[in-house]
Amino acid sequence: MFILDTGNATPLNTLAFSPDGRFLALSFETTGAMWRIQVWDLVTHELVCGLMNVRRQITRLLFSSCGKVLFVSVFGVGVWFAEIATGRHELIRHAQHSVRMDLTSLNILLVSTCYSDDVNPSVSAWDVNDPLKPVRLWEFTEDPLTPFCEIMCPSPDGNNFLALEWRKGAIPPENDFEPFIRDTESLNYYPIPDFKGMLMIRSTHTCKKIHCIKLRALDYFALYYHLDENILTVSNSQIVCADIQTGEIKQIVQSPASSRFREFILHPNRRHYVSLHDVKKFVNVWDVATLQIVRTYKWPFRNGCSLAVSPDGVLCAIGDSQGKVVVWDWEE
């Protein structure tokens, strides 16, 4: 275990490992309400480069499979790609409001955008090795049932994805629920007026609906394909396991020690989940099969803000509220 001091005494709200686990990208708010990205070498503990300056919050970072490009989600702006070697960056998908992105096992970047003045709500697919032109673009124009995918989770084989969708208009009552936005700092939820939510499985290749999951949930912020025929939803206070076909709830697990989940990540080994909590200074490891805690890490950090696991599963990292990163080996 070692502590990386970034020299920025501000919360590190987003972390991302490079594919080989050597580099760590992070984002933070600087003076003047500007957001910036840094990339650090975890072998030499040196700063490799600083990237971008944007006036809106950076919500997610993803490395390309080659490790040379970062995809950057910026709230109220859209998705950018940034070349680490040159610092060149370009907006590839505009979104005036919310935007979500995730990377599939087929090296396809899925981007979901909400309403904006010049872009319909859409899901687009991008080749991570050629990010300037979308491979596929699906615009939702069937008003008033126009969806926006608030949360996306690609399947293990990359052929479909789980989506928590917002929609306007009439929706069968057994499927819908009131959607919420989750503030990543306060962890509070805020309702979305005039919208309903649905859980959907869609094809990565055509974006066509495969199945609507009849599961009512109010405030979860994470979705996962769980074991063979289940899904997992995670809210601030609990984990819910349900049948992916029927929506029947099979197991409910409460967050431990009166804490709230801040982050909840599926480990690349697909045998464990890793969770970060709001007030407790520890990280829990959960067994996928039983949803029981099997390991707890207690590291010297202040108010953990972000959590990441390297793609090879060897390293884990926590970004705290004082600009420091705790990095440790999974086997410690």
C-alpha positions as CSV (number, residue, x, y, z in Angstrom):
1,M,0.0,0.0,0.0
2,F,1.2,3.5,-0.7
3,I,-0.3,7.0,-0.7
4,L,0.0,9.3,-3.7
5,D,-0.2,13.0,-2.9
6,T,-1.5,14.9,-5.9
7,G,-0.8,18.2,-4.4
8,N,-4.4,19.3,-4.8
9,A,-6.3,19.7,-1.5
10,T,-9.6,19.1,-3.2
11,P,-11.8,16.0,-3.5
12,L,-10.8,13.5,-6.2
13,N,-14.2,12.7,-7.6
14,T,-13.2,10.3,-10.4
15,L,-10.5,7.7,-10.8
16,A,-9.6,5.4,-13.7
17,F,-6.8,2.8,-14.2
18,S,-5.0,2.3,-17.6
19,P,-5.5,-1.2,-19.1
20,D,-2.1,-2.4,-17.8
21,G,-2.6,-0.8,-14.4
22,R,0.5,1.3,-14.5
23,F,-1.2,4.7,-14.9
24,L,-4.0,6.3,-12.9
25,A,-6.2,9.2,-14.2
26,L,-8.1,11.4,-11.8
27,S,-10.2,14.5,-11.9
28,F,-10.7,17.3,-9.4
29,E,-12.1,20.9,-9.2
30,T,-9.4,23.6,-9.2
31,T,-9.7,27.3,-8.2
32,G,-12.1,29.3,-10.3
33,A,-14.6,26.4,-10.6
34,M,-12.5,24.7,-13.3
35,W,-12.2,20.9,-13.5
36,R,-9.0,19.3,-14.5
37,I,-7.5,15.8,-15.2
38,Q,-4.2,14.4,-14.2
39,V,-2.5,11.2,-15.2
40,W,0.0,9.6,-12.7
41,D,2.6,6.9,-13.1
42,L,2.1,4.4,-10.3
43,V,5.6,2.9,-10.7
44,T,7.5,6.2,-10.4
45,H,4.8,8.1,-8.4
46,E,5.3,11.0,-10.8
47,L,2.8,13.2,-12.7
48,V,2.8,12.2,-16.4
49,C,0.5,15.0,-17.7
50,G,-2.4,17.4,-17.0
51,L,-5.3,17.3,-19.4
52,M,-8.2,19.7,-20.2
53,N,-9.8,22.5,-18.3
54,V,-13.6,22.5,-18.3
55,R,-16.1,24.6,-16.3
56,R,-18.5,21.7,-15.6
57,Q,-18.1,18.6,-13.4
58,I,-16.2,15.7,-14.8
59,T,-18.4,12.7,-14.0
60,R,-16.4,9.7,-15.4
61,L,-13.1,8.7,-17.0
62,L,-12.4,5.7,-19.1
63,F,-9.2,4.6,-20.8
64,S,-9.2,3.2,-24.3
65,S,-8.0,-0.4,-24.7
66,C,-4.6,0.8,-26.0
67,G,-4.2,3.1,-23.0
68,K,-3.4,6.1,-25.1
69,V,-6.7,7.9,-25.0
70,L,-9.0,8.9,-22.2
71,F,-12.8,9.3,-22.7
72,V,-14.2,12.0,-20.5
73,S,-17.8,12.5,-19.5
74,V,-18.6,16.1,-18.6
75,F,-22.0,17.0,-17.1
76,G,-23.9,19.4,-19.3
77,V,-21.3,19.3,-22.0
78,G,-20.9,15.8,-23.4
79,V,-18.2,13.2,-24.0
80,W,-14.6,14.2,-25.0
81,F,-11.6,12.1,-26.0
82,A,-8.2,13.2,-24.9
83,E,-4.8,12.0,-26.2
84,I,-2.5,11.5,-23.2
85,A,0.8,11.9,-25.2
86,T,-0.2,15.2,-27.0
87,G,-2.9,16.7,-24.7
88,R,-5.1,17.0,-27.8
89,H,-8.8,16.7,-26.9
90,E,-12.0,17.0,-28.9
91,L,-15.7,16.8,-28.1
92,I,-17.2,13.7,-29.8
93,R,-20.8,13.9,-28.5
94,H,-22.6,16.9,-27.3
95,A,-25.2,16.8,-24.5
96,Q,-26.7,19.9,-23.0
97,H,-27.9,18.0,-20.0
98,S,-27.0,14.5,-18.7
99,V,-24.6,12.1,-20.4
100,R,-23.6,8.6,-19.5
101,M,-21.0,6.3,-21.0
102,D,-19.6,2.8,-20.5
103,L,-17.2,0.5,-22.2
104,T,-18.2,-3.0,-23.4
105,S,-15.9,-6.1,-23.6
106,L,-16.0,-5.6,-27.4
107,N,-14.1,-2.3,-27.1
108,I,-17.2,-0.3,-28.0
109,L,-18.0,2.8,-26.1
110,L,-21.7,3.3,-25.4
111,V,-22.8,6.9,-24.9
112,S,-26.3,8.0,-23.8
113,T,-27.3,11.6,-24.1
114,C,-30.4,13.4,-22.8
115,Y,-32.2,16.3,-24.3
116,S,-30.3,19.3,-25.8
117,D,-31.1,22.0,-28.3
118,D,-29.5,20.3,-31.3
119,V,-29.4,16.6,-30.3
120,N,-32.2,14.2,-29.7
121,P,-31.9,11.8,-26.8
122,S,-29.8,9.0,-28.1
123,V,-27.5,6.0,-27.6
124,S,-24.4,5.9,-29.7
125,A,-21.6,3.3,-30.1
126,W,-18.0,4.4,-30.8
127,D,-15.0,2.4,-31.7
128,V,-12.4,3.2,-29.0
129,N,-9.6,3.0,-31.5
130,D,-11.2,5.5,-33.9
131,P,-13.3,7.7,-31.7
132,L,-14.1,10.6,-34.0
133,K,-17.0,8.9,-35.8
134,P,-19.7,6.8,-34.2
135,V,-20.0,3.2,-35.4
136,R,-23.8,3.3,-34.7
137,L,-26.2,6.0,-33.6
138,W,-29.7,5.5,-32.5
139,E,-31.8,8.6,-31.9
140,F,-35.0,8.3,-29.9
141,T,-37.7,10.4,-31.6
142,E,-40.8,8.5,-30.7
143,D,-42.2,11.4,-28.6
144,P,-43.7,11.3,-26.0
145,L,-42.0,8.0,-25.0
146,T,-38.6,9.4,-25.5
147,P,-36.1,7.5,-23.3
148,F,-32.8,8.5,-21.8
149,C,-30.5,5.8,-20.4
150,E,-29.5,7.1,-16.9
151,I,-27.5,4.0,-16.0
152,M,-26.0,1.5,-18.5
153,C,-24.3,-1.8,-17.7
154,P,-22.9,-3.9,-20.6
155,S,-23.3,-7.6,-20.5
156,P,-20.2,-9.7,-19.9
157,D,-20.1,-10.7,-23.6
158,G,-20.8,-7.1,-24.8
159,N,-23.8,-8.0,-26.9
160,N,-26.5,-6.2,-24.8
161,F,-26.8,-3.8,-22.0
162,L,-29.0,-3.1,-19.0
163,A,-30.5,0.4,-19.0
164,L,-32.3,2.4,-16.4
165,E,-34.4,4.6,-18.7
166,W,-36.3,7.9,-18.2
167,R,-39.4,8.3,-20.3
168,K,-42.2,10.7,-20.7
169,G,-45.8,9.6,-21.3
170,A,-47.9,6.6,-20.2
171,I,-46.0,3.5,-19.0
172,P,-47.6,0.3,-17.7
173,P,-47.8,0.8,-13.9
174,E,-46.2,-2.5,-13.0
175,N,-43.0,-1.4,-14.8
176,D,-42.6,2.2,-13.9
177,F,-41.2,4.1,-10.9
178,E,-40.3,7.7,-10.2
179,P,-36.7,8.3,-11.3
180,F,-34.2,10.2,-9.3
181,I,-30.9,12.0,-9.8
182,R,-28.2,11.0,-7.3
183,D,-25.8,13.8,-6.2
184,T,-22.4,12.2,-6.1
185,E,-21.1,14.4,-3.3
186,S,-24.1,14.6,-0.8
187,L,-25.5,11.2,-2.0
188,N,-29.0,12.8,-1.9
189,Y,-31.6,11.9,-4.5
190,Y,-33.7,14.5,-6.4
191,P,-36.8,13.5,-8.3
192,I,-37.2,14.1,-12.1
193,P,-40.5,15.9,-12.7
194,D,-42.8,14.6,-15.5
195,F,-40.7,11.5,-16.1
196,K,-41.1,7.8,-15.4
197,G,-38.4,5.1,-15.2
198,M,-38.1,1.7,-16.7
199,L,-35.5,-1.1,-16.5
200,M,-34.7,-2.4,-20.0
201,I,-32.3,-4.8,-21.7
202,R,-31.3,-3.5,-25.2
203,S,-29.0,-4.9,-27.9
204,T,-25.6,-3.3,-28.2
205,H,-25.8,-3.9,-32.0
206,T,-29.2,-2.5,-32.8
207,C,-30.4,-0.8,-29.5
208,K,-33.6,-2.7,-29.9
209,K,-35.5,-3.6,-26.8
210,I,-34.9,-7.2,-25.7
211,H,-36.8,-7.4,-22.5
212,C,-38.4,-5.1,-19.9
213,I,-37.7,-6.1,-16.4
214,K,-40.6,-5.7,-14.0
215,L,-38.7,-4.6,-11.0
216,R,-39.8,-1.5,-9.0
217,A,-36.9,0.4,-7.4
218,L,-36.7,4.0,-6.5
219,D,-33.2,5.2,-5.9
220,Y,-30.4,2.9,-7.1
221,F,-27.3,4.2,-8.7
222,A,-25.6,1.0,-10.0
223,L,-26.8,-2.0,-12.1
224,Y,-25.0,-5.3,-12.7
225,Y,-25.7,-8.5,-14.5
226,H,-25.4,-10.9,-11.5
227,L,-24.6,-14.6,-11.8
228,D,-26.5,-16.3,-14.6
229,E,-30.1,-15.1,-14.5
230,N,-30.2,-12.2,-12.1
231,I,-29.6,-8.5,-11.9
232,L,-28.2,-6.5,-9.0
233,T,-29.3,-3.0,-8.1
234,V,-27.5,-0.9,-5.6
235,S,-28.9,2.2,-3.7
236,N,-27.5,4.2,-0.9
237,S,-28.7,1.8,1.7
238,Q,-29.2,-1.6,0.2
239,I,-28.3,-4.2,-2.4
240,V,-31.2,-6.0,-4.2
241,C,-30.8,-9.2,-6.2
242,A,-33.7,-10.0,-8.6
243,D,-34.6,-12.4,-11.3
244,I,-33.8,-10.8,-14.6
245,Q,-36.8,-12.3,-16.4
246,T,-39.6,-12.0,-13.7
247,G,-38.3,-9.2,-11.5
248,E,-38.8,-11.4,-8.5
249,I,-36.7,-10.2,-5.6
250,K,-34.4,-13.0,-4.3
251,Q,-32.2,-11.2,-1.8
252,I,-31.9,-7.8,0.0
253,V,-28.7,-6.8,1.8
254,Q,-28.4,-3.7,3.9
255,S,-25.4,-1.4,3.9
256,P,-23.2,-2.3,6.9
257,A,-22.8,-0.2,10.1
258,S,-25.4,2.4,9.3
259,S,-23.3,3.7,6.4
260,R,-24.3,4.6,2.9
261,F,-22.8,3.2,-0.3
262,R,-20.7,5.8,-2.2
263,E,-19.3,3.4,-4.8
264,F,-20.0,-0.2,-5.6
265,I,-17.9,-1.9,-8.3
266,L,-17.7,-5.4,-9.8
267,H,-14.2,-6.7,-9.6
268,P,-12.7,-7.9,-12.9
269,N,-12.5,-11.4,-11.5
270,R,-16.4,-11.3,-11.4
271,R,-16.3,-13.2,-8.1
272,H,-16.3,-10.1,-5.9
273,Y,-17.8,-6.6,-5.6
274,V,-15.9,-3.8,-3.9
275,S,-17.7,-1.0,-2.0
276,L,-16.8,2.4,-0.6
277,H,-18.9,4.0,2.1
278,D,-19.7,7.6,3.1
279,V,-18.7,8.0,6.7
280,K,-16.8,4.8,7.5
281,K,-13.1,4.8,6.5
282,F,-13.0,1.3,5.1
283,V,-13.5,-0.6,1.8
284,N,-15.5,-3.8,1.8
285,V,-15.1,-6.8,-0.5
286,W,-18.3,-8.8,-1.2
287,D,-18.6,-12.4,-2.4
288,V,-20.7,-12.4,-5.5
289,A,-22.4,-15.8,-4.8
290,T,-23.5,-15.0,-1.2
291,L,-23.5,-11.2,-1.1
292,Q,-21.6,-11.4,2.2
293,I,-18.6,-9.3,3.2
294,V,-15.5,-11.5,3.0
295,R,-12.8,-8.9,3.5
296,T,-12.4,-5.3,4.8
297,Y,-9.6,-2.9,4.1
298,K,-9.0,0.0,6.5
299,W,-6.6,2.5,5.1
300,P,-5.6,6.0,6.3
301,F,-7.8,8.2,4.1
302,R,-10.2,11.1,4.8
303,N,-13.7,10.9,3.4
304,G,-13.3,8.6,0.4
305,C,-14.8,10.2,-2.7
306,S,-14.0,7.7,-5.5
307,L,-13.0,4.1,-6.0
308,A,-11.4,2.2,-8.8
309,V,-10.0,-1.3,-9.6
310,S,-7.4,-1.9,-12.3
311,P,-8.7,-3.9,-15.3
312,D,-6.4,-6.8,-14.4
313,G,-7.7,-6.8,-10.9
314,V,-4.3,-6.4,-9.3
315,L,-4.6,-2.9,-7.9
316,C,-7.3,-0.9,-6.1
317,A,-7.4,2.9,-5.4
318,I,-9.4,5.4,-3.3
319,G,-9.4,9.1,-4.0
320,D,-10.1,11.1,-0.8
321,S,-11.4,14.6,-0.1
322,Q,-7.9,16.1,0.5
323,G,-6.3,15.3,-2.9
324,K,-4.6,12.0,-1.9
325,V,-4.9,8.5,-3.4
326,V,-4.5,5.3,-1.5
327,V,-3.3,2.5,-3.8
328,W,-3.0,-1.1,-2.7
329,D,-2.5,-4.6,-4.0
330,W,-5.7,-6.7,-4.1
331,E,-4.0,-9.5,-2.2
332,E,-2.9,-7.3,0.7
